[in-house]
């Protein structure tokens, strides 16, 4: 089940279409070139960057995944994650992104 962060980070390339993209994801519709940023599924990582269409897989219907960012493509997602990590580090001096964003 997809959950959305209260403070969703959105890339500049997708800002105008963000609400439409969120509706599409929530309704199980395919998207084109949309990347989601979520907390990492592996404890040694900080974030997962995935194509939004991966969320249509039955695997994601059985687990909770919290989306904290949306980007138009992988390059924008990487830039967005970089900014998020820098924000966490500047604010806390650490890289505990889960504590910072929850």
Buried (B, 14 or more C-beta within 10 A) or exposed (E): EBEBBEEEBBBEBBEEBBEEBBEBBEEEEEBEBBBBBBBEEEEEEBBBBBBBBEBBEEEBEEEEBBBBBBBBBEEBBBBBBEEBBEBBBEEEEEEEBBEBBE
